[in-house]
Amino acid sequence: MSANTRSAGPAVSRVPSEDELDWRVFRLSKLGADDWLAAQIAVSDVDVHDVERLLAAACPLELAWEILR
């Protein structure tokens, strides 16, 4: 490895709490997601705030999901 190359190291994954998952599903439902899509996004690493920003920019929810996952 050269002096200018850095190793990214191991990826760290955080498991959200049940309360956080409930909030994410609730918030995504309020944004227009059906139960299935809300659950899919809620358990993913996608930031709900990023979904909100794309929706605010007139991006359809399903496309926002495709972009962010």
Secondary structure, DSSP 8 states (H G I E B T S, - for coil): --TT-------------HHHHHHHHHHHHHTT--HHHHHHHHTSS--HHHHHHHHHTT--HHHHHHHH-
